[in-house]
Amino acid sequence: MSEDIKEKILNKALDLFNIYGFESVKMRDISGALNISPGNLT
């Protein structure tokens, strides 16, 4: 996985954590926000 993709995932995760809180955000929320499948996050 390229560093650019990793950075996009981390930035989107941080955005969602700030909005909904860490405990509420699931992997599927992050992947959905990025329009990728959850399996691509691992």
N, C-alpha and C positions, 0 to 999 in steps of 0.2 A: 504494500500500500504506500502510495507516495506521501510525502510530508504535507503536500498541499491538501490532499483529501483528509488526512488526519487532523489538520488544523481546522478545516471546515466542520468536521464532525464535532470536535471539541468546542468550537465557537457556538455551534447550534445547540449543543448540550448545555452550555453555560447560559445561553439565552433562555432556554426552557426552564432550567433550574431557577433562574431569577424570577421568572413569571409564575411558575407553578410550585416551586419548592422541590428540593432534592428527592424527598420521599414519594412525591406524586408522579415524577417523570419515569416512564418505562422506556426500555430499548425501542419498542415499537413506535413510541412518540417521537423519538429522535430520528429514527429511520424514515418515518412518515413525513416529517418536516423536511427531510432531505430528498424525498422521493427515491429512496433506495430500499432494498429488502433488509430486514433485520440481520440476516446472516452476513451481510457485507460489513457490519460493524465490528465483527470479531476478527 
